[in-house]
Amino acid sequence: MHRIPTLRIPRAASALVAAAVLSAGLGAAAPVLAGSTGFDTRMAYMLSHVSADPGYKRIPISTSEERVWFSDLAERLYSNKITKEQFVAEGVAKFPGYDASFSTIADLMTQK
């Protein structure tokens, strides 16, 4: 039996992919992230949920700068460096009107 090699990408790169997926609504990228670090696995989990939720309002992350910003913010939340409330507040400060989207992401990223 042949083993299929697992694609592993650096944590920051996976978060950038996640940011692109969140803004574009492309659920197909999520499996690529699974199985790497805990952060990558959690990002994949979150992406699969928001991609499947027809009521989720996609955050309009479109530039490289915004993707890096989102990556850093998500990692700070995942690493318990900020609270869910701080994550949502920072997100809404940059993308007003996306309170529910950031709240959903925060809940999914911090589920035990």
QUIVEN-V175543 format. One record per pair of residues at least 12 apart in sequence whose ideal C-beta (glycine too) atoms are under 6 Angstrom apart, sorted by the first residue. I is the first residue (numbers start at 0). J is the second residue. Records with the same first field share a line. If there is no record, write none. Layout:
I = J  J
This chain:
5 = 34
6 = 31
7 = 35
10 = 36  38
11 = 70
13 = 32  39  42
14 = 70  73
15 = 66  70
16 = 28
17 = 42  46
18 = 60  66  69
20 = 46
21 = 58
22 = 57  58  59  60  61
24 = 57
26 = 50
29 = 43  46  47
38 = 77
41 = 77  108
45 = 107  108
48 = 107
56 = 100
58 = 94  97  100
72 = 89
76 = 108
77 = 108
83 = 105  109
86 = 105
87 = 101  102  105
